[in-house]
Amino acid sequence: MIYLTRIDEEKTKFSINHRNILTVEKSIGGKSNVHTDNGKVFTVAETEEEINEKIISYEATIIERAIKKALEETKQI
């Protein structure tokens, strides 16, 4: 899950499963439109590049945790 910021008065943060994102389009004023696999479109404050960085960082964290867990399990054998 990554966190994005809605374009509303409160600048609401919300989490979204990045694997449900189909496309990200640039919008006016440095904003982005996020299209999901269930047909929803969110306009968010983050740029395309920022969203991509969040996805890459999250995926890297998952991989890092998996490697650490695998190493711990091999030490127990």
C-alpha positions in Angstrom: 0.0 0.0 0.0 1.2 3.5 -0.8 -0.2 6.8 0.6 -1.5 9.5 -1.7 -3.1 12.9 -1.1 -6.6 13.7 -2.5 -7.3 17.1 -4.0 -9.9 18.3 -1.5 -10.1 21.0 1.1 -8.6 18.8 3.8 -5.9 17.3 1.6 -7.0 13.9 2.8 -4.3 11.2 2.8 -5.5 7.7 1.7 -3.8 4.4 1.1 -4.1 2.5 -2.1 -2.8 -0.9 -3.2 -0.3 0.1 -5.9 -1.0 -3.2 -7.7 -4.5 -2.0 -8.4 -3.2 1.1 -10.3 -3.5 0.7 -14.0 -2.3 4.1 -15.2 -1.1 7.4 -13.9 -1.7 10.5 -16.0 -0.3 14.0 -15.6 -2.9 16.6 -14.8 -3.0 20.3 -14.6 -0.9 22.0 -12.0 1.5 19.1 -11.3 -1.3 16.9 -10.1 -2.0 13.3 -11.3 -5.0 11.2 -12.2 -4.7 7.7 -10.9 -6.8 5.1 -12.8 -7.5 1.8 -10.9 -8.6 -1.6 -12.1 -12.1 -1.2 -10.6 -12.7 1.9 -12.8 -12.2 4.6 -10.2 -10.1 7.7 -11.0 -8.5 9.7 -8.2 -7.0 13.1 -8.7 -4.0 13.4 -6.3 -1.5 16.0 -5.4 1.5 13.8 -6.1 3.2 13.9 -9.5 3.6 10.9 -11.8 7.3 10.7 -10.7 6.5 10.9 -7.0 3.9 8.1 -7.3 6.4 5.9 -9.2 9.0 6.6 -6.5 6.6 5.5 -3.8 5.8 2.3 -5.7 9.4 1.5 -6.2 10.2 2.2 -2.5 7.4 0.1 -1.3 8.3 -2.8 -3.6 12.0 -2.5 -2.4 10.8 -2.7 1.2 8.8 -5.9 0.5 11.8 -7.5 -1.2 14.2 -6.5 1.6 11.9 -8.0 4.2 11.6 -11.2 2.3 15.3 -11.5 1.9 15.9 -10.9 5.6 13.3 -13.5 6.5 14.8 -16.0 4.2 18.3 -15.4 5.7 16.9 -15.8 9.2 15.3 -19.1 8.2 18.5 -20.5 6.6 20.4 -19.6 9.8 18.0 -21.8 11.8 18.6 -24.9 9.6 
